[in-house]
Amino acid sequence: MTPATLSARDDPALAARRDVATIGLIGLAHGTSHFHHLLLPPLFPLFIRDFGLSYSELGLLVTVFFVISGVGQALSGFLVDKVGARPVLYAAMGSFIVASLAGAMAQGYAGLMLAAALAGLGNAPFHPVDFTILNKRVSPQRLGHAFSVHGISGNLGWAMAPVFLIGVSSAFGSWRAAYLGSALVAVAVLGVLYWRRDAIDDRQGAWSHAQPQPGATPPAGAAPAPAEHPMAFLRLPSVWLCFSFFFWTTAALAAIQSFASPALVRMYGLPASATAFVVTGYMLCGAAGMVVGGFLVQRVARLEQTIAWAMAGSAGLLVLAGTGWLPGTAAAAAAALAGLGTGLAGPSRDMLIKRAAPPGATGRVYGTVYSGLDTGFALAAPVFGAMLDHGLAGEIFTAAAGAMLLGIGSAAVVGRGLRRP
């Protein structure tokens, strides 16, 4: 244990400052990843105008992003465990810079496909990187708040991307200028991360699981424990249950992000301008829920119960929005308010995964589990789109609620397994 680690543990004020620095930097990085998550979709109408593309072709760009991000996320966890999280984080930010430049120089569909692929590659390592650094560097009493800030920053990144890209495009009269701007955003964030690199050094984490614990020294002459195979964590049922939890909850999110607005237009005859706030409201309510969830996670022993109550409330609001019983504006507000429950469950979800991860496999576990997020987006969006094409507008909300309930079941089984001796 280094002198710096000892001083951080002995001085509460110093430990707090170090925690705040780490949490803030990882929040900044995570928000940037979600910002580039929406690098292409806000400008789809301009691509249709300039390149004559169809919505099916543009939808394929989103699929490519999520397929590369999902596969890369599962694989990048191994890389993080091997070489450390910080260099992988730098490489991911560099990929966002190149993706933005590829978008700015795109002359057609192939150029946009390259930008989507590079953005997916950059997005891939963020969850194993972020959670490895947070788990190793943030003190246990502030870890719940760290998970809360991490989730909030992602929601804010999603909320900011359309405003920034459309705003810059309008101001300069060119969507290419917007991509040059997004490249500068990634350059600036990478500069901040490098400037404060000591605060995100996971190889010197003050609270790393790898640190020797009192009484952990084996007796003299004892045989060392056999090294576990790097893939051994895949035998843990909790890993795949957490994966399924992410899959189902993200499937519900895909329904809200992509189809809630047109579904409300069809059901209630609302103008598109009146339903456009639903996704933004859902994300802002989610951010508010995460603030509360960060406090709850330190005070609740059975995290799966927090997840169940919060997400059941969200599912109920979505079902209500899909019944057609409410006035149109009230239905839109109910759909937006459903984000509060998903946000409330977020920190408990991340802490549940931490408890399920064996020591030394943090990156691999988070990479595998969070690839369920990309898989949910990639597979659910075409299903919900087909439902809307067949006139099943109300069923969009009911199906999203059903996906949330399946996620509750996965979390309940994980929690029960962790309580067993």
Residue pairs with C-beta under 8 A, 6 or more apart in sequence:
1 211
1 212
2 204
4 204
4 206
5 204
5 206
5 211
7 14
8 14
8 15
8 18
8 206
9 15
9 206
15 139
15 206
16 142
18 137
18 199
18 206
19 137
19 138
19 139
19 142
19 146
21 196
21 199
22 133
22 134
22 137
22 138
22 146
22 199
22 200
23 134
23 138
23 142
23 145
23 146
23 149
23 150
24 149
25 192
25 193
25 196
25 199
25 200
26 130
26 133
26 134
26 146
26 149
26 150
26 200
27 149
27 150
27 152
27 153
28 153
28 189
28 192
28 193
29 89
29 93
29 126
29 129
29 130
29 189
29 193
30 126
30 130
30 150
30 153
30 154
30 157
31 153
31 154
31 156
31 157
31 160
32 93
32 96
32 157
32 185
32 186
32 189
33 92
33 96
33 122
33 123
33 126
33 154
33 157
34 153
34 154
34 155
34 156
34 157
34 158
34 161
35 157
35 158
35 160
35 161
35 164
35 182
35 185
36 96
36 99
36 100
36 119
36 122
36 123
36 161
36 182
36 186
37 65
37 119
37 123
37 157
37 158
37 161
38 158
38 161
38 162
38 165
39 99
39 100
39 103
39 115
39 116
39 119
39 161
39 165
39 179
39 182
40 47
40 58
40 61
40 62
40 65
40 103
40 112
40 115
40 116
40 119
41 58
41 62
42 161
42 162
42 165
42 166
43 165
43 166
43 169
43 175
43 178
44 55
44 58
46 169
46 175
47 53
47 58
47 112
47 175
48 54
48 55
48 58
50 175
51 108
51 109
51 112
53 109
57 109
59 381
59 382
59 385
60 113
61 112
61 113
61 116
62 116
62 377
62 381
63 378
63 381
64 113
64 116
64 117
64 120
65 116
65 117
65 119
65 120
65 123
66 120
66 374
66 375
66 377
66 378
67 120
67 374
67 378
68 117
68 120
68 121
68 124
69 120
69 121
69 123
69 124
69 374
70 124
70 371
70 373
70 374
70 375
70 378
71 124
71 371
72 120
72 121
72 123
72 124
72 125
73 123
73 124
73 125
73 126
73 127
73 128
73 367
73 368
73 370
73 371
73 373
73 374
74 367
74 368
74 371
75 124
75 367
76 88
76 124
76 125
76 128
76 129
76 363
76 367
77 128
77 363
77 364
77 365
77 366
77 367
77 368
78 230
78 363
78 364
78 367
79 88
79 125
79 363
80 88
80 125
80 128
80 129
80 132
80 362
80 363
80 364
80 367
81 132
81 230
81 360
81 361
81 362
81 363
81 364
84 202
84 203
85 128
85 129
85 130
85 132
85 133
85 200
85 202
85 363
86 129
86 133
86 197
86 200
86 201
86 202
86 203
88 125
88 128
88 129
89 125
89 126
89 129
89 133
89 193
89 200
90 190
90 193
90 194
91 125
92 122
92 123
92 124
92 125
92 126
92 129
93 122
93 186
93 189
93 190
93 193
94 122
94 190
95 118
95 119
95 121
95 122
96 118
96 119
96 122
96 182
96 183
96 186
97 183
97 186
97 187
97 190
98 118
99 115
99 116
99 118
99 119
99 121
99 122
100 115
100 179
100 180
100 182
100 183
100 186
101 179
101 180
101 183
102 111
102 114
102 115
102 118
103 111
103 112
103 115
103 176
103 179
103 182
104 176
104 177
104 179
104 180
104 183
105 111
105 176
106 112
106 114
106 115
115 179
125 367
127 366
127 367
127 369
127 370
127 373
128 362
128 363
128 364
128 366
128 367
128 370
129 363
130 150
131 150
131 350
131 353
131 354
131 362
131 366
132 202
132 362
132 363
132 366
133 200
133 202
133 205
134 143
134 146
134 147
134 150
135 143
135 205
135 207
135 208
135 209
135 354
135 362
136 202
136 205
136 206
136 207
136 208
136 209
136 210
136 362
137 199
137 200
137 201
137 202
137 205
137 206
137 207
137 208
138 146
138 207
139 206
139 207
140 207
141 298
143 351
143 354
144 293
144 294
144 295
144 296
144 297
144 298
144 347
144 351
145 294
145 295
145 298
145 347
147 294
147 297
147 346
147 347
147 350
147 351
148 290
148 291
148 293
148 294
148 295
148 297
148 346
148 347
149 290
149 294
150 350
151 286
151 287
151 290
151 293
151 343
151 346
151 347
151 350
152 287
152 290
152 291
152 343
155 283
155 284
155 286
155 287
155 290
155 343
156 283
156 287
158 283
159 280
159 283
159 284
164 178
164 181
164 182
164 185
165 175
165 178
165 181
165 182
166 178
168 177
168 178
168 181
169 175
169 177
169 178
171 177
172 178
193 200
202 208
205 211
209 359
209 360
209 362
210 359
210 360
218 224
228 358
228 360
230 364
233 239
233 357
233 358
233 361
233 364
233 365
233 368
234 368
236 356
236 358
237 413
237 417
238 356
238 414
238 417
238 418
239 356
239 365
239 368
239 369
241 410
241 411
241 413
241 414
241 417
242 352
242 353
242 356
242 365
242 369
242 372
242 410
242 414
243 368
243 369
243 371
243 372
244 372
244 406
244 407
244 410
245 349
245 372
245 407
245 410
245 411
245 414
246 369
246 370
246 371
246 372
246 373
246 376
246 407
247 372
247 373
247 375
247 376
248 376
248 403
248 404
248 406
248 407
248 410
249 311
249 342
249 376
249 403
249 404
249 407
250 372
250 373
250 374
250 375
250 376
250 377
250 380
251 376
251 377
251 379
251 380
251 400
251 403
252 318
252 342
252 400
252 401
252 403
252 404
252 407
253 342
253 376
253 377
254 376
254 377
254 380
254 381
254 384
255 380
255 384
255 396
255 397
255 399
255 400
255 403
256 278
256 279
256 282
256 335
256 338
256 339
256 400
257 279
257 282
258 381
258 384
258 385
259 384
259 385
259 387
259 388
259 396
260 275
260 278
260 279
260 282
260 335
260 396
260 397
261 272
261 275
261 276
261 278
261 279
262 272
262 275
262 388
262 393
263 322
263 388
263 393
263 394
263 396
263 397
264 270
264 275
264 278
264 321
264 328
264 331
264 332
264 335
264 393
265 271
265 272
265 275
266 388
266 391
266 393
267 322
267 324
267 328
267 331
267 393
267 394
268 324
268 327
268 328
268 331
268 332
269 328
270 328
270 329
270 332
274 328
274 329
274 332
275 332
277 332
277 336
278 332
278 335
278 336
280 336
281 333
281 336
281 337
281 339
282 335
282 336
282 338
282 339
283 339
284 339
285 336
285 337
285 338
285 339
285 340
285 343
286 339
286 340
286 342
286 343
286 346
287 343
288 340
288 343
289 310
289 339
289 340
289 341
289 342
289 343
289 344
289 345
289 346
290 343
290 344
290 346
290 347
292 343
292 344
293 306
293 310
293 343
293 344
293 345
293 346
293 347
293 348
294 347
296 306
296 344
296 347
296 348
297 303
297 306
297 347
297 348
297 351
300 306
300 348
302 415
302 419
303 348
303 349
303 351
303 352
303 355
303 411
303 415
304 348
304 352
304 411
304 412
304 414
304 415
304 416
305 415
306 344
306 345
306 348
307 345
307 348
307 349
307 352
307 407
307 408
307 411
308 408
308 411
308 412
310 340
310 341
310 342
310 344
310 345
310 348
311 341
311 342
311 345
311 404
311 405
311 407
311 408
312 341
312 404
312 405
312 408
313 338
313 340
313 341
314 338
314 339
314 340
314 341
314 342
314 401
314 404
315 338
315 341
315 400
315 401
315 402
315 404
315 405
316 401
317 334
317 335
317 337
317 338
317 341
318 334
318 335
318 338
318 397
318 398
318 400
318 401
318 404
319 397
319 398
319 401
320 326
320 331
320 334
321 331
321 332
321 334
321 335
321 338
321 397
322 393
322 394
322 395
322 396
322 397
322 398
322 401
323 394
324 331
324 394
326 334
335 397
342 404
349 411
352 411
352 414
352 415
352 418
353 365
353 366
353 369
354 362
355 418
356 365
356 414
356 417
356 418
357 365
357 366
358 365
380 403
384 396
384 399
384 400
387 395
387 396
387 399
388 396
